[in-house]
Amino acid sequence: MAENSSIKDRVLKALERVRPYLQSDGGDIEFIEVSDDMTVKVKLTGACNGCPYSMQTLKAGVEQAIMKEVPEIKRVISA
């Protein structure tokens, strides 16, 4: 489980890097969990919640940033 908390810390660090871009558009992101199968679950909030481009933002922006920082992660999904 110690390894999982290290992964969580690295995911949170990656989210902090993308957060300013989301906030500049009136949105934000909330970390939910890292599952045992290395899936990160997040929730887009603010203007990002319900935006037609939110899935593109999630996949092209957030997922790429997390997977670059934490290669063990397999995918990022929206809660």
matplotlib code that plots the C-alpha trace (Angstrom):
import matplotlib.pyplot as plt

x = [0.0, 3.0, 3.7, 0.1, 0.4, 3.6, 1.6, -1.2, 1.3, 2.8, -0.7, -1.6, 1.6, 0.7, -2.8, -1.3, 0.5, -2.6, -4.9, -3.9, -4.9, -8.3, -8.8, -7.9, -11.1, -13.2, -12.9, -11.0, -10.3, -10.8, -8.9, -11.1, -8.9, -6.3, -7.8, -5.9, -5.9, -4.0, -7.0, -7.1, -10.6, -11.1, -14.0, -14.0, -15.7, -16.7, -16.9, -15.3, -18.3, -20.6, -18.5, -18.7, -14.9, -14.5, -13.7, -11.2, -9.6, -9.6, -8.0, -5.6, -4.7, -5.2, -4.6, -1.4, 0.0, -0.6, 0.7, 3.9, 4.5, 3.3, 3.9, 2.3, -1.1, -3.1, -6.0, -7.8, -11.6, -14.2, -16.2]
y = [0.0, 2.3, 2.1, 3.1, 6.2, 7.1, 6.8, 8.9, 11.6, 11.6, 11.8, 14.7, 16.4, 16.0, 17.3, 20.4, 21.0, 20.9, 22.7, 26.3, 25.6, 24.3, 27.2, 29.7, 28.5, 28.6, 24.9, 22.7, 19.1, 16.9, 13.7, 10.8, 7.7, 5.4, 1.9, -1.4, -1.7, 1.7, 3.7, 7.3, 8.6, 12.4, 14.8, 17.9, 20.7, 24.3, 25.3, 21.9, 20.0, 19.4, 21.3, 19.6, 19.5, 18.0, 14.4, 15.8, 17.8, 14.7, 12.5, 14.8, 17.0, 15.4, 11.8, 12.6, 14.8, 12.1, 9.2, 11.2, 11.8, 8.4, 5.8, 3.0, 4.6, 2.8, 5.3, 8.3, 8.3, 10.8, 10.1]
z = [0.0, 0.5, -3.2, -3.9, -1.7, -3.6, -6.9, -5.4, -4.4, -7.9, -9.5, -7.2, -8.3, -11.9, -11.3, -9.7, -13.0, -15.1, -12.6, -13.6, -17.2, -16.1, -13.7, -16.5, -18.2, -15.1, -14.2, -11.9, -11.2, -8.1, -7.4, -6.4, -6.3, -7.9, -8.2, -7.9, -11.7, -12.0, -13.2, -11.9, -11.2, -11.2, -11.3, -13.5, -11.7, -12.4, -16.1, -17.0, -15.6, -18.5, -21.1, -24.5, -24.6, -21.2, -22.4, -24.8, -22.0, -19.8, -22.4, -24.2, -21.3, -17.9, -18.9, -20.9, -18.0, -15.4, -17.6, -18.4, -14.7, -13.5, -16.2, -14.1, -14.6, -17.3, -17.8, -16.4, -16.2, -15.0, -11.9]

ax = plt.figure().add_subplot(projection="3d")
ax.plot(x, y, z, "-o")
ax.set_aspect("equal")
plt.show()
